[in-house]
């Protein structure tokens, strides 16, 4: 349970984005968030393992890539794809109205 709280704390900004999605996209957003949270924690664990063991493992007969590095590379690509999918369903932010110099002058806003 502590791990779940830590994950949600790390991804609180992403969770807020999901909560603000339109109703018709919320279930998709929640599914994406669940996968993003899982991969976020998995990537942390893999990174720690790579930091401890190094990117390559030497055996008596050969040197090979650390399996954690391969898993990290695959997971980071999937993580990026999920984040892109989530950002693609986010609504466009409201655009600021174009500034009118005459109205700005009348209001006293020297721009």
C-alpha positions as CSV (number, residue, x, y, z in Angstrom):
1,X,0.0,0.0,0.0
2,X,2.9,2.4,0.7
3,X,4.2,1.8,-2.8
4,X,0.9,2.7,-4.3
5,X,0.8,6.0,-2.3
6,X,4.4,6.8,-3.4
7,X,3.5,6.1,-7.1
8,X,0.4,8.3,-6.9
9,X,2.4,11.0,-5.1
10,X,5.0,11.0,-7.9
11,X,2.3,11.1,-10.6
12,X,-0.1,13.5,-8.9
13,X,0.1,16.0,-11.8
14,X,-0.8,13.3,-14.3
15,X,-3.6,12.1,-12.1
16,X,-5.1,15.6,-11.9
17,X,-5.1,15.7,-15.7
18,X,-7.0,12.4,-15.9
19,X,-9.5,13.7,-13.3
20,X,-10.2,16.8,-15.5
21,X,-10.8,14.8,-18.6
22,X,-14.3,14.9,-20.2
23,X,-16.5,12.1,-19.0
24,X,-16.5,10.2,-22.3
25,X,-12.7,10.0,-22.1
26,X,-12.2,9.4,-18.3
27,X,-12.3,5.6,-18.5
28,X,-9.6,5.6,-21.2
29,X,-7.6,8.1,-19.2
30,X,-7.8,6.0,-16.0
31,X,-6.7,2.9,-17.8
32,X,-3.7,4.8,-19.3
33,X,-2.9,6.3,-15.9
34,X,-2.9,2.8,-14.3
35,X,-0.4,1.5,-16.9
36,X,1.7,4.7,-16.6
37,X,1.9,4.4,-12.8
38,X,2.9,0.7,-13.1
39,X,5.6,1.5,-15.7
40,X,6.8,4.5,-13.6
41,X,7.5,2.2,-10.7
42,X,9.0,-0.6,-12.8
43,X,11.3,1.9,-14.5
44,X,12.5,3.1,-11.1
45,X,13.3,-0.5,-10.0
46,X,15.0,-1.3,-13.2
47,X,17.1,1.8,-13.1
48,X,18.2,1.0,-9.5
49,X,19.2,-2.5,-10.6
50,X,21.2,-1.2,-13.6
51,X,22.9,1.3,-11.3
52,X,23.9,-1.5,-8.9
53,X,24.9,-4.1,-11.5
54,X,26.0,-1.9,-14.4
55,X,24.8,-2.0,-18.0
56,X,26.8,-5.2,-18.8
57,X,27.3,-8.4,-16.9
58,X,30.5,-10.3,-17.1
59,X,30.5,-14.0,-16.8
60,X,33.4,-16.4,-16.9
61,X,33.0,-17.0,-20.6
62,X,31.5,-13.7,-21.9
63,X,30.2,-10.2,-21.4
64,X,26.5,-9.7,-22.1
65,X,23.9,-6.9,-21.8
66,X,22.3,-6.7,-18.4
67,X,18.7,-8.1,-18.8
68,X,17.5,-5.2,-16.7
69,X,18.9,-2.7,-19.3
70,X,17.0,-4.5,-22.1
71,X,13.8,-4.4,-20.0
72,X,14.4,-0.7,-19.1
73,X,14.8,0.2,-22.8
74,X,11.6,-1.6,-23.8
75,X,9.6,-0.2,-20.9
76,X,10.8,3.4,-21.4
77,X,9.5,3.2,-25.0
78,X,6.1,1.9,-23.9
79,X,6.0,4.5,-21.1
80,X,6.6,7.3,-23.6
81,X,3.9,5.9,-25.9
82,X,1.4,5.8,-23.0
83,X,2.2,9.4,-22.0
84,X,1.7,10.5,-25.7
85,X,-1.6,8.6,-25.8
86,X,-2.8,10.4,-22.7
87,X,-1.7,13.8,-23.9
88,X,-3.5,13.2,-27.2
89,X,-6.8,12.8,-25.4
90,X,-6.4,15.9,-23.3
91,X,-8.6,18.8,-24.3
92,X,-7.0,21.7,-26.0
93,X,-6.2,24.6,-23.5
94,X,-8.3,27.7,-24.0
95,X,-6.7,30.2,-26.3
96,X,-6.1,33.7,-25.0
97,X,-8.1,36.3,-26.8
98,X,-5.9,38.5,-29.1
99,X,-4.9,41.7,-27.6
100,X,-6.4,44.9,-28.9
101,X,-4.0,47.9,-28.4
102,X,-6.8,50.4,-28.3
103,X,-8.7,48.5,-25.5
104,X,-5.5,47.9,-23.7
105,X,-4.8,51.7,-23.7
106,X,-8.3,52.5,-22.5
107,X,-8.0,49.9,-19.7
108,X,-4.6,51.4,-18.7
109,X,-2.6,48.3,-19.7
110,X,0.5,49.6,-21.5
111,X,1.6,46.7,-23.6
